[in-house]
Amino acid sequence: MENIALIGIDLGKNSFHIHCQDHRGKAVYRKKFTRPKLIEFLATCPATTIAMEACGGSHFMARKLAELGHFPK
C-alpha cells in the first residue's frame, strides 16, 4: 500500500466503499468495508489525503482519520 496517494471514501450507515489512487491517478485498490474494518485498514496505510462527502458521519470519520495521521478533506 506504499503507492497510495489519494483515498476516496463513500460513507454509508453500515458499509463504506473506498477507492485508492496512485500519484498518476490510476486506481490501485477498491473495496467495501464495515466501519471497524475500515479503521483497521486505514491504520495500516501510510499518511495520505482522504476525500469524502459532507454528511452527518463525516465529522466523526474526519476526527478518526486525523488521529491516524491522515489528511481528511
Number of C-alpha atoms within 10 A of each C-alpha: 11 8 12 21 19 18 21 18 19 14 19 14 9 8 14 16 15 18 18 20 17 16 10 7 11 11 14 14 13 14 11 14 16 14 16 9 13 17 15 12 11 18 16 10 15 15 18 16 16 21 17 16 12 10 10 11 12 18 12 10 16 18 13 16 20 13 11 16 15 19 16 19 12
